[in-house]
Amino acid sequence: MTFRNGLDSLLRPEDSVLVLIDHQPYQLANLNSHDPQAVVNNTTALAKLAKAFEVPTILTSVIAARGGLLFKQITDVFPGQEVIDRTWVNTWQDKNVVDAVKATGRKQLIIAGLWTEVCVAMPVIQALGEGWDVSVITDACGGASTESHQIAVQRMISAGANMMTLMALCGEWQRDWARTEHVAELTDIMIQHIGGSGIAYLWEQQLLNTPVETAG
């Protein structure tokens, strides 16, 4: 096994491309590995994060006429952007999606989708075999059962994929707090979507802006 380590293995926004796969009502209806509300929240935050860091994002669904449109929370982040609707279960066998990814010129492929065991694992494993550097944002994914999600993650790790969560991606793309160009957007995403961290930030701002009482 080739280990993924060293500074160059960390994700960089300028080298990243995000593919969001099949976040649709049909898949959500049988999502049992995660809280559905959390997956919608995390995927929405992931979309906003990509937009804030100017990471090209490919949106794709499978037979949307039957399975439903991508979550409105996602498409609202990219108003007017085409959603590539497929018949292929395996996204990486759809030429339109692959061509869109290749057109970005980016090498770090990031994937999230529903379900983990099918619509995530299949393209991840194929893309790895074709030499792509692939990462999966696991908490913006979900499976039909906890077991199926976990087995899919193990399968992708065995194939050479990098597993991450939304919070980890925030840290790697930001990397240095001296880089201030995206801090305002990142802070807003944390407030809106990253629970305790966002609340703690607002609390910190409250305390910093509260006058210290002095004895009269």
FENGIRA-V801342 format. One line per field, one symbol per residue. ss: DSSP state (@ for helix, = for strand, . for the rest). phi: phi as a letter, one per 40 degrees, with the letter a starting at -180 (. if undefined). psi: psi as a letter, one per 20 degrees, with the letter a starting at -180 (. if undefined). Layout:
BEGIN
ss=???
phi=???
psi=???
END
This chain:
BEGIN
ss=......@@@...@@@======..=@@@@@......@@@@@@@@@@@@@@@@@...=======.@@@@..=.@@@@@@@.....===....@@@.@@@@@@@@@@...=======.@@@@@@@@@@@@@@...=====@@@.=...@@@@@@@@@@@@@@..===.@@@@@@@@@........@@@@@@@@@@@.@@@@@@@@@@@@@@........
phi=.cccagdccccbdcbcbbbbbfcbddcccbcbcbcdcccccccccccccccccfcdbbbabbfccbcgcddddccccbcgccbccbbcccdcccccccccccccgcbccbbaabcdcbcccccccccdccgccbbbcccbbibcacccccccccccccchcbcabdcccdccccgacccccbccccccccccbbfdcccccccdccccbcdccbcc
psi=poqorrgiiqqphijqppppokmrgghhhkoihrohhhggghhghgghggghjlpppppqrpmhhhiqqqphhghhhmpipppoprhpgohiiohggghhghhhjqioppqqapqgifiggghggghghjjqopqpnhjjaqrirgghgghgggghghijqpprrghghgghhggpiinihjggggghggghildhggghghgghgghjoqppqp.
END
